[in-house]
Amino acid sequence: MKTATTFGASRVEDPKLYEEGVELGKFLASRGYIVKCGGYGGLMEAVSKGVKEAGGEVIGITLKYFDEIRPKNPYLTKRIQTADLFERLKKLIEDSEIFVAQKGSIGTLNEIFMVWALKYGLGLNFRICVIGDVYEEFKNCSFIPKERLGDLEIYKNLDEFKASF
């Protein structure tokens, strides 16, 4: 079975962005992916909702500490609790062939850079896709070598990402 991991904001104020997450989940499920995410609210919840509505499987990789203070994501079909952030990242990354990031914050950037470093450092073959105008900034970031930008697929919006399949 194919596995995709999604990354994105844990809080979403913009209903349009939330709906984009739902649509992303539906799209990935319709393409036969089991979807993994961080398992909480915001875009993680939106993607989970889309996957579940499409009849797919969505696995939330949660953190014991967060499970005690954050509301549960009602759309998960499976939840795997981890002891620390390192184990959580490992579980999110292992066995995935595509990583898709929507708008997020520091946690999302950490996840993107971790899979990007693994792809570059170990020569692993998987797709890293980032969706949203905000990621255009990577092209102008002085600490990212220009030759490494080819490891990353930058899409302005979800429709552009979907067209890449």
N, C-alpha and C positions, 0 to 999 in steps of 0.2 A: 504494500500500500504506500502511496505517496504521502509525504508529510510536509506541511508548510508551517512556518512559525511567523506570527504577526507581532509587531511591537507598536505601541502607541500610548497616548496620554491616559493617565488614570482618572482624569477629570475632564469633562467636555461640556462647555457652556453653549457651543454653537450646534443647534439642531441639525444643520446641514452636514457638519462634520460627523456627527453621530450616525446620521443616515448613510453617509459614505462608508462608515465602518460596517454597518449592516449589509450594505451592498457588496462590500469586499468579502465578507464572510459567505454570503450566498454564492458569489462568483467562485471562490476557492472550493467550496463544497461541490458545486456543479461540475468542477473540473476533476473531481475525484480525490481531493486532498483531505486527509485528516488534518485538522488545524490545531496548533498549540498556541497558547497565549499566556500572559501573566496571571490570568484568572480573576481579576477584580473588575472595577467599574470603568467608566469612560469608554475609550475605544476598545478595550479588552472585552467589555460587556457587549458593545455594539457588534463587533465581529462575531462573538459567541452567539448572539441572537440570530444573526444572519445565517450562520452555519446550521444552527438548530432548526430554523425555519425551512432551510433547504433539505433537511433530513440527514445532515452530515454529523460527523463526530468532532467534538471540540474538547480539547484537554486543557484544563487550567493548571499551570505550574505555579503553585502558591508558596508562600513563605510562612512558616509557623508564627513568627512575630506578627506579621500583617493579618493573619487569619484571626488573631485575637482582637484587632482594632478596626478592621475594615469590613464593610458589608459583603455578604456572599454574592457571587455572580449566579443568578438563577438559571442561566442558559447552558452551563457546562454539562457535558454528558459524562465527564470524568474529571476528577481533581486529584492531583499528586502534590502532597505537601512536602516541602523541603525544609531543611534545618537552617540553611543560611543562603546568602545571595550567591555565593559561588556555586553551590549545588543547584540552585534555581537556574542560573545562567547555563550551566552544563546541561540540565534537562531540557531547557528551551532550545538549545542548539543541537543536541545530538539527534541524528537520524533525519534531519530536515534537509530538503533539497532546494528550498526557496525560503527566503526571509523577506518579509514585506513590512516596511515601517511607514506609518502615517505620522501625522504631527504628534510631537511629544515634548518631553523636557529632558532633564539630565539622565534619568533612567533609560529613556529611549535612545539617547545619544550613546550611552554606555553600551547598550545592546548592539547598536549598529557598529560601533567601533570594535567591539569584541569579535563579531563575526567577520568584519572586514580584515582585522588583524589575522584571524585564523586562515582566511582565504589566501591572504598574501603570504603569511609566514609559513604555512604548511602546504601551500599550493593546492588547497582543496577546491573541488569543482561544484559550486552551487551558486544560485542567483541571489544577489542582494539588491532589492528594489526599494526605493524610497519614493513616497508619493507626497507631492505638495510643493508649492513655490518656495517654501522655506529652505528646502534642500538645494535649491539653485546656489545658495551661498557657499556650498562645498567647493564649487568651481573656482571661487575667488579666495579661498582660505589659504593663507600663506604656508601653514604647517602641513598641508596635505600635498604630497608630491603629485604633480600633474599626471605622471605616468600611472599612478594608482587609481585615478578617477575612472579608468576603464573597468575596474573591478566592480563598480557601482552603477546600477541603472537608475537614473533620476527621471522621474515622471512628474509632469506638472499637475496631473489630476488622475483620478481613477480610470476614466475612459481611456486615456493614453496608456496606462498600465495594462488594462484589459486587452487593448489592441496588440500588445506584445506577445500574446499567446497564439 
